[in-house]
Every structure is written in structure tokens, then in C-alpha cells.
């Protein structure tokens, strides 16, 4: 009598292997989708925090000409922006994060005194940063925006297709690289949200 596997046993093993591989790939797709949704959710939360701050205090956070180093916010080193409605310098960019944290609109540590330390991070490791620009990324648009550094280019393209026009240099969501015909893996995202 010969010992070995029958075709039925081999086919069952192949089905099990296929299910495992399918489950792993589906799990990875679910994780990737969750990260993309978190980027959108994070940006919506930051935008909401900025507008809530503006409603409560009358100015954009960081741009507020009021000295917020005193009570009630007590953010040392943030002695006032220029009140021009723009995130126009490094001090305003950093103090914007510190102000919305101190006001209780987002969680974090208001005592961190650099933008690199205080800014929230995306699920891809880059930071959400406040910026102002003219002709943002060649889009012809000017204004305040959220700059998300170091995102996978395919994720930026997916977000643009889901929430904007799908073109890398037009609309509310732009990138520093074209989605087609480029060999770069990572790009920056510019979300004109204010």
C-alpha cells in the first residue's frame, strides 16, 4: 500500500492556504482603509478645532493678537500673532496647535514649544501642520491650509479621488507630485480647509 496524499486532501490544503492568503490581504486592505479614514477624520477634527477657537476668541489660533501666555489659556511664549487671518509664520503655526490644545478643542501637551513636538501625527508618521500659501502647489489657490507631510502617494491620490476632484494640482486637496507617471513613493498633502 502506497502512502501519500489524495487529491481531496491536497485540494483541502490548497483551499485553506487560499483562505489564509485572502484573509491576510483583506486584513491589510482594511487597515489601509482605516488609516485613510483616520487622516480625513483627523483633518476634520483639526478644522473643527480651529473654527471653534475662532468662534470663541474671535481669531484664528496662533494668529490671535491677544497674549495667551496669561490665563485662561496660559500658553507660555505665545504673546500674540498679527491678527491678519493667516498662518503666516513659524510662531503662529506652533502657537496655533498650542492654543487649540489649551482651549480644550484637541488633546495634547500645550507646553511643547516647537511645532515638530506639538503637532499631531498622521497614521503614516507625518505631522499635520498649519500653513498659508499663495498659489498653493500651482493650484492658483491662496489661503490657509493643513499640510500633511510624508504620505504615501497612492494614499494621497485615493483621498483626492474620494474627497475632492482627483487631480493632483487643483481643488481643495492637492499634492506636490502628479499621481500618474511619477516614481516617487511619498508625497505631501495640502488640504485647503480654511
N, C-alpha and C positions, 0 to 999 in steps of 0.2 A: 504494500500500500504506500502510495506517494504522499509525502507531507508537503503542504503548501497552502496558498490562499486560493479560495474560489473566486470567481468573477463577482459574485454577490458581495463577498467580504471586501474585496478591493473597491467596488463601487461605493459601499457604505463609507469606507475610509476616505475616499475622494470627496464624497458629499460633505462629510464632517470637515475636512480641510477647507473646502469651498465656503462653507458657512462661517468658519473661523476667520478666513481672509476677508469675506464680505463684512463680517461684524467689525473687524478692525478698521477697514476702510470707511464704513459707515460711521463708526465712532469718531474717526479723525475728521470727517466732514461735519459731524455735529459739533465738535469742538471748534473747528474753524468758523462755522456759522455763529456760534455763541460769542466768539471773540469779536466778530464783525458787529454783531448786535450790541455788544458792550461798548464799542467805540461810539456808535450812534447814541446810545443811552448816556454815556459819559459826556459827550458834547452837548446833548440836550440838557443835562443837569448843570453843566457849566454855564450855558446860555441863560438858563432859568435863574441861576445864582446871580449872574451879572445884572439881569433885569430886576430881580428882587432888590438887590443892593441899590440900583439906580432909583427904583420906586421909593425906597425907604430914606435914602440920603440925598437924592437929587443929582447925583453924578455917577459916572462910571467908577467902579472900584479902581483904585490906583491913580486915576485921573482927578479924583476928588481933591479940590484945593484946601479942604479942611485938614488940619493937623490931627490925624487919627492916632498919633502916638499917645494921646491922653485918653481918659475914659470917655465913652463907654467901650471903645474898641481896644484901646491900649496896645497899638502895634508900633513898637519902638522903631525909629528910623523912617517911618512913613509920615513925614511932616507936611505933605500936601503935593498934589500934582498940579498941572497948569490949568485944569478945568476946560480944556479945548474939545472934549468929547472924543479924544483919540488916545489909543495906547501908543504913545509916540516916543517913549524912551525906556531904557532898561529899568529905571527906578519905578516907573509906573507899571511896567509889566510884572515886576516882582511884588510890588505893593498891592496890585490887583488881587493876586492869589491870597496874600496875607489878609487883605480886607474882607474878602468873602468868607474866609475861614473864621476870622474874628467875629464877623456878624452872624455866624452860625448857619450859613447857607450851604457850605460844604464842609466835610470833615478834613482835618489836617492839623499841622502844627504851625501856628502863626508866628512862632519865634524863629523859624528858619529864615535867614535873611538873604538868601540867594535864590534866584529863580530856579536854578538847577535842583536845589534842595526842596523847595516848597511846592513846585508844580506837580500835579497829579500825573501818573504814568499810564500810558495805554496798555492794553494786554499784550502788545507787541514790544514793549520796553521803552518806546519813545515817550516824550513828555507832551502834554497839552500846554501850549504857550499862547499868551495874548500878544497880538501884533497889529500894526497898522501898516498899510502899504498903498502906494499909487500904482495903478496898472498891475494889479496882483497877478504874477505869473503870466503876464502878457494877455490877461483876460479883458483888459480895458476897464476893469472894475477897480474902484478905490474904496477903502474903508477898513474898519476893524475886522479882524478875523481870528480864528483859532488855528494855530499852526501845530500840526502833529508831526513830529519828526520820526524818520526811520521806520516807515511802514512797508510791508511787502507790497510791491507794485500791483500784483494781482488783487490784493485786498482793496487798495485804493480804487482800482478800476471797478471792482464789484460794488463798492459803496457809491461811487459816482453813478453807476447804472441804476442802482436801487433808489437813490435819494435825490438824484439830480438828472443831468442830461446825458451822461455817459461820455462826454467829450473832455479830454484832459485839461483844456485851457479855456473853457467857457463855463458859465453858470455860477452857482453858489459854491460848488465843490470843485477845486482844481488841484492839479499836481504839477510838480516840476519836471515830469517826464511823460512823454506820449505813451499811451497804453499799448500801442502796437508798434512793432518794428524796433524795439529797444532791447538791449541785452541786460539792462540793469535789473537787479532783483528787488532793490529797496528804493523808495521814493518818499517825498514829503507830501503831506496832505494840507491843503489850505481850505478851510471851511469858512466862508464869508457868512457869518451868523449874526452880526450886529448892524 
